[in-house]
């Protein structure tokens, strides 16, 4: 039977598999903001050469999860409250815009992929499965961005989504496991509402349900990461101004 490590490092280019593994470790809180990623240690732990680890570091940096410090190395990105609020505001705009466009361009194959992701999310509600749930939720939104029909919008969304510190929110849930079932249930219901609007080809409803979904993240940022309410409201008002949604 394959080990967890062997399952992590199979089927994709090695640099992407190492990136995925490190990504999951960051989400799970094994690597925290400010922690240094030691190339030799990680290569040894994963049983690979340093080349794919170095390439995976490049992916982490380009996707906003890590930062390269001259003459020192690579560490998990530390974000100020302003950084987090900026990522939140951009996510509000880009996710909502992507959903609106996707309602007009989504294909039957993409709808099928979203249905499959939702079905899998419903099966993974245990605390040790949180990194997988976050990954599946991310895949859902990435498919929606892809369905917008705009390669540029999909790429911009990918960068912003990876910069958004949801791994910090997941750590908060780790510390309060009683929140788990309600949180996952709410996430599932919100994503299903988005998918229903996409299947109906309703741009305004898809945008509305998506904005409501992201706004819930804002509540968590304020409650569990102590992001100032004024910063979050500023971003929310700007996003609502930029993307007018019919009632």
Secondary structure, 3 states (H helix, E strand, C coil): CCCHHHHHCCCCCHHHHHHHHHHHHHHCCCCCCCCEECHHHHHHHHCCCHHHHHHHHHHHHHCCCEEEECCCEEEECCCCHHHHHHHHHHHHHHHHHHHHHHHHHCCHHHHHHHHHHHHHHHHCCCHHHHHHHHHHHHHHHHHHHHHCCCHHHHHHHHHHHHHCCHHHHHHHHHHCHHHHHHHHHHHHHHHHHHHHHHHHCCHHHHHHHHHHHHHHHHHHHHHHCCCCHHHHHHHHHHHHHHCCCCC
